[in-house]
Amino acid sequence: MFEFQVPAVSCGHCVKAVTEAVQSLDDQAKVQVDLAQHRVTVETSQERQAIVDALAEAGYPVE
């Protein structure tokens, strides 16, 4: 499981976009988004850097 600080995550659209970005790499990934803390938690078999890259490509860079 990976945790990321993603300051750009702030609304329901962001949750959908982040979830889709992660699930484009692993359709079985479990994604939880805490909007108040700007935190994204991902359970996946993918490498951490692949998730970081997918989030950045979707417009949600990780801090």
PLY file of the C-alpha trace (Angstrom):
ply
format ascii 1.0
element vertex 63
property float x
property float y
property float z
element edge 62
property int vertex1
property int vertex2
end_header
0.00 0.00 0.00
1.22 3.47 -0.88
0.26 6.87 0.52
0.73 10.07 -1.42
0.28 13.74 -0.58
-1.48 15.25 -3.59
-2.22 18.95 -2.96
-4.26 19.37 -6.17
-6.93 16.89 -5.01
-9.84 19.03 -3.83
-13.19 17.81 -5.22
-15.22 14.90 -6.52
-13.89 15.37 -10.05
-10.37 15.06 -8.68
-11.28 11.81 -6.92
-12.61 10.36 -10.17
-9.58 11.50 -12.19
-7.08 10.14 -9.65
-8.94 6.84 -9.41
-9.08 6.47 -13.19
-5.37 7.30 -13.52
-4.39 4.61 -11.03
-6.83 2.04 -12.40
-5.54 2.61 -15.94
-2.39 0.83 -14.69
-4.12 -1.71 -12.46
-7.87 -2.13 -12.83
-7.95 -4.03 -9.51
-6.27 -1.21 -7.56
-8.08 0.12 -4.51
-7.93 3.90 -4.30
-8.99 5.99 -1.31
-8.90 9.77 -1.37
-9.02 11.97 1.71
-9.95 15.39 0.33
-9.44 17.20 3.65
-5.88 15.90 4.02
-5.11 15.84 0.27
-4.01 12.24 0.75
-4.35 9.40 -1.74
-3.94 5.80 -0.57
-3.46 3.09 -3.17
-3.42 -0.69 -2.85
-1.88 -2.09 -6.01
0.60 -4.57 -7.40
2.22 -1.78 -9.44
5.48 -0.07 -8.52
5.28 3.17 -6.55
6.96 5.19 -9.31
4.43 3.99 -11.90
1.63 5.35 -9.71
3.48 8.65 -9.15
3.97 9.00 -12.92
0.31 8.20 -13.68
-0.90 10.76 -11.14
1.45 13.43 -12.53
0.35 12.69 -16.08
-3.29 13.13 -15.00
-2.42 16.56 -13.56
-2.06 15.53 -9.90
1.64 15.66 -9.01
2.70 14.05 -5.75
4.56 16.10 -3.16
0 1
1 2
2 3
3 4
4 5
5 6
6 7
7 8
8 9
9 10
10 11
11 12
12 13
13 14
14 15
15 16
16 17
17 18
18 19
19 20
20 21
21 22
22 23
23 24
24 25
25 26
26 27
27 28
28 29
29 30
30 31
31 32
32 33
33 34
34 35
35 36
36 37
37 38
38 39
39 40
40 41
41 42
42 43
43 44
44 45
45 46
46 47
47 48
48 49
49 50
50 51
51 52
52 53
53 54
54 55
55 56
56 57
57 58
58 59
59 60
60 61
61 62
